[in-house]
Amino acid sequence: MPTDSNVLSIKLTFGSKTFALNIDREREEVYRTAEKLINQKLQTYMNRFADQKQEDYLTMALLDIAVHLVDEKNMDRRLEQLISQIDRAND
């Protein structure tokens, strides 16, 4: 939990929704980058599928991002396994 001196109040906007957050000052860039990524995905789906509810676009965008995170996590595990195999082969 951030200390009071490290707390930064920010507003993030996703589509037409704005959220006020208190975050650790050092993590502002992470939040701003995440906001930008979500809004880019949101715009992609808004362009691809017309006449949907804002909630549907947000859901599609967040699902897209979550799938990429899961893929990345699985890739990390596979890389760790390969590194382990290489280490064992070199011993």
C-alpha positions as CSV (number, residue, x, y, z in Angstrom):
1,M,0.0,0.0,0.0
2,P,1.5,3.4,-0.9
3,T,2.3,5.9,1.8
4,D,0.4,9.1,1.8
5,S,3.3,11.0,0.3
6,N,3.5,8.6,-2.6
7,V,-0.2,8.6,-3.4
8,L,-1.3,10.2,-6.6
9,S,-4.9,10.9,-7.5
10,I,-5.5,10.3,-11.2
11,K,-8.5,9.9,-13.5
12,L,-8.5,7.2,-16.2
13,T,-11.0,7.2,-19.0
14,F,-12.1,4.1,-20.9
15,G,-14.5,4.9,-23.7
16,S,-17.1,7.1,-22.0
17,K,-16.4,6.0,-18.4
18,T,-14.0,7.9,-16.2
19,F,-12.6,6.5,-13.0
20,A,-10.8,8.3,-10.2
21,L,-8.0,6.3,-8.6
22,N,-5.4,6.7,-5.9
23,I,-2.2,5.0,-6.9
24,D,1.4,4.8,-6.0
25,R,3.1,7.8,-7.7
26,E,5.8,5.5,-9.1
27,R,3.2,3.4,-11.0
28,E,1.5,6.3,-12.8
29,E,3.2,5.4,-16.1
30,V,2.0,1.8,-15.9
31,Y,-1.6,3.0,-15.4
32,R,-1.4,5.5,-18.2
33,T,0.0,2.9,-20.5
34,A,-2.7,0.4,-19.6
35,E,-5.3,3.1,-20.2
36,K,-3.9,3.8,-23.6
37,L,-3.8,0.1,-24.5
38,I,-7.4,-0.5,-23.4
39,N,-8.6,2.5,-25.4
40,Q,-6.7,1.4,-28.5
41,K,-8.3,-2.1,-28.3
42,L,-11.7,-0.5,-27.6
43,Q,-11.3,1.7,-30.7
44,T,-10.3,-1.4,-32.8
45,Y,-13.5,-3.2,-31.8
46,M,-15.7,-0.1,-32.2
47,N,-14.4,0.2,-35.8
48,R,-14.8,-3.5,-36.5
49,F,-18.3,-4.0,-35.0
50,A,-20.9,-1.3,-35.5
51,D,-23.9,-0.6,-33.3
52,Q,-22.8,-2.5,-30.1
53,K,-23.1,-1.3,-26.5
54,Q,-20.2,0.4,-24.9
55,E,-20.0,-2.4,-22.4
56,D,-19.7,-5.0,-25.2
57,Y,-16.8,-3.1,-26.8
58,L,-15.1,-2.9,-23.4
59,T,-15.6,-6.6,-22.8
60,M,-14.1,-7.6,-26.2
61,A,-11.1,-5.3,-25.6
62,L,-10.5,-6.7,-22.1
63,L,-10.9,-10.3,-23.3
64,D,-8.3,-9.6,-26.1
65,I,-5.8,-8.2,-23.6
66,A,-6.4,-11.0,-21.1
67,V,-5.8,-13.6,-23.8
68,H,-2.5,-12.0,-24.7
69,L,-1.5,-12.0,-21.0
70,V,-2.3,-15.7,-20.7
71,D,-0.4,-16.5,-23.9
72,E,2.6,-14.5,-22.5
73,K,2.5,-16.3,-19.2
74,N,2.4,-19.7,-21.0
75,M,5.3,-18.6,-23.2
76,D,7.3,-17.6,-20.0
77,R,6.7,-21.1,-18.6
78,R,7.8,-22.7,-21.9
79,L,10.9,-20.6,-21.9
80,E,11.7,-21.6,-18.3
81,Q,11.3,-25.2,-19.2
82,L,13.6,-24.9,-22.2
83,I,16.2,-23.0,-20.2
84,S,16.0,-25.8,-17.6
85,Q,16.5,-28.4,-20.2
86,I,19.5,-26.6,-21.7
87,D,21.0,-26.2,-18.2
88,R,20.6,-30.0,-17.6
89,A,22.1,-30.8,-21.0
90,N,25.1,-28.6,-20.2
91,D,25.8,-30.2,-16.8
